[in-house]
Amino acid sequence: MRTGSEPTQARSPLRARLALTVFGLAWAFGGMAIFLATGHPGWVAVFAAIALVASVDLLVIVHHLHQGPHYQPGRDVPPYWPVDRDIPPYRRSGRDRSRWPR
């Protein structure tokens, strides 16, 4: 939902998130291998859980990258109901006061 204060061409940093997820997945597999070699099954399970979460995150990121950019409504489409002009300024909340014409 647009609030009107964000940039109109803003994009989510999916590629940075993808790189961090791949980095975390590599470390999780490395940790699993090291603790498997040293005979610590509890730590292997911890790193396996981290690898599972990172794998699910990787699938979500790839799905979002394949979707491409989404439609963003223009400035003429407000994300809220327009302010009722019949309410005097002293009766409205502080958040609504900023939308009142000066």
Phi, psi and omega per residue, in radians:
M1 nan 2.303 3.136
R2 -1.429 2.454 3.056
T3 -1.873 -0.229 3.138
G4 1.690 -0.203 -3.107
S5 -1.767 -0.158 -3.121
E6 -1.560 2.775 3.108
P7 -1.112 2.560 -3.098
T8 -1.303 -0.407 -3.131
Q9 -1.864 0.394 -3.104
A10 -1.146 2.457 3.107
R11 -2.242 2.608 3.084
S12 -1.314 2.475 -3.122
P13 -1.390 1.088 -3.068
L14 -1.181 -0.611 -3.125
R15 -1.216 -0.634 3.057
A16 -1.176 -0.712 3.097
R17 -1.128 -0.630 3.085
L18 -1.116 -0.796 3.139
A19 -1.101 -0.743 3.124
L20 -1.159 -0.629 3.111
T21 -1.186 -0.735 3.109
V22 -1.133 -0.699 3.094
F23 -1.080 -0.807 3.112
G24 -1.138 -0.648 3.108
L25 -1.141 -0.713 3.100
A26 -1.097 -0.757 3.114
W27 -1.150 -0.641 3.125
A28 -1.142 -0.765 3.104
F29 -1.168 -0.660 3.081
G30 -1.109 -0.762 3.091
G31 -1.102 -0.693 3.095
M32 -1.083 -0.749 -3.116
A33 -1.148 -0.760 -3.125
I34 -1.131 -0.838 -3.108
F35 -1.268 -0.439 3.043
L36 -1.214 -0.692 3.131
A37 -1.198 -0.557 -3.123
T38 -1.571 -0.098 3.060
G39 1.401 0.721 3.084
H40 -2.024 1.505 -3.051
P41 -1.157 -0.486 3.112
G42 -1.120 -0.786 3.125
W43 -1.212 -0.558 3.066
V44 -1.080 -0.722 3.127
A45 -1.143 -0.672 3.112
V46 -1.097 -0.837 -3.133
F47 -1.219 -0.500 3.053
A48 -1.171 -0.668 3.094
A49 -1.147 -0.711 3.098
I50 -1.109 -0.731 3.117
A51 -1.124 -0.636 3.111
L52 -1.140 -0.795 3.122
V53 -1.104 -0.736 3.127
A54 -1.149 -0.617 3.120
S55 -1.169 -0.732 3.096
V56 -1.122 -0.736 3.098
D57 -1.081 -0.689 3.108
L58 -1.079 -0.741 3.101
L59 -1.107 -0.707 3.124
V60 -1.134 -0.746 -3.133
I61 -1.113 -0.797 3.132
V62 -1.092 -0.689 3.094
H63 -1.072 -0.781 3.134
H64 -1.166 -0.628 3.092
L65 -1.155 -0.654 3.131
H66 -1.256 -0.414 3.115
Q67 -1.221 -0.537 -3.131
G68 1.392 -3.038 -3.130
P69 -1.175 2.571 -3.120
H70 -1.805 2.829 3.078
Y71 -1.158 2.303 3.039
Q72 -2.072 2.185 -3.137
P73 -1.133 2.646 3.140
G74 -1.319 -3.116 -3.101
R75 -1.220 -0.293 3.138
D76 -1.416 -0.092 3.113
V77 -1.869 1.776 -3.105
P78 -1.340 2.577 3.114
P79 -1.471 0.086 -3.078
Y80 -2.488 2.904 3.052
W81 -1.235 2.420 3.134
P82 -1.010 2.636 -3.124
V83 -1.162 2.349 3.114
D84 -1.289 2.042 -3.071
R85 -1.279 -0.209 -3.120
D86 -1.388 -0.267 -3.128
I87 -1.479 2.176 3.132
P88 -1.134 2.672 -3.049
P89 -1.045 -0.542 -3.104
Y90 -1.321 -0.169 -3.129
R91 -1.722 -0.153 -3.101
R92 -1.646 2.810 3.120
S93 -1.248 2.933 -3.126
G94 -1.119 -0.561 -3.141
R95 -1.165 -0.645 -3.130
D96 -1.325 -0.392 -3.090
R97 -1.072 -0.534 -3.115
S98 -1.218 -0.367 3.136
R99 -1.542 -0.160 -3.125
W100 -1.274 2.269 -3.132
P101 -1.131 2.452 -3.111
R102 -1.751 nan nan
